[in-house]
Amino acid sequence: MPMGKHKIPFSFALPAQIPSSFEGNISYVRYDIKASLKGGFMKQDYKDIRGLQVNSVVDLNHNLSAAVLNN
């Protein structure tokens, strides 16, 4: 590859029912994506890891444990 900035487009479909990202006091759900560029012509391999935010849609009408009782 010639010297300079390069963008390599890609796509990846996430599974339909994965939980949303979450950060709590004693637990978390995190998602990272890792990219690496390897080649015999380069002096070193290049790696990068980035976090991503997942926001899943949840229909609370179908979740009985999410029901709120009004007194």
DANOR-V232921 format. One record per helix or strand. SS is the DSSP state (2 for helix, 1 for strand). FROM is the first residue (numbers start at 1). TO is the last residue. Records with the same first field share a line. If there is no record, write none. Layout:
SS->FROM-TO + FROM-TO
//
This chain:
1->22-23 + 28-29 + 31-37 + 46-52
2->60-62 + 64-66
//
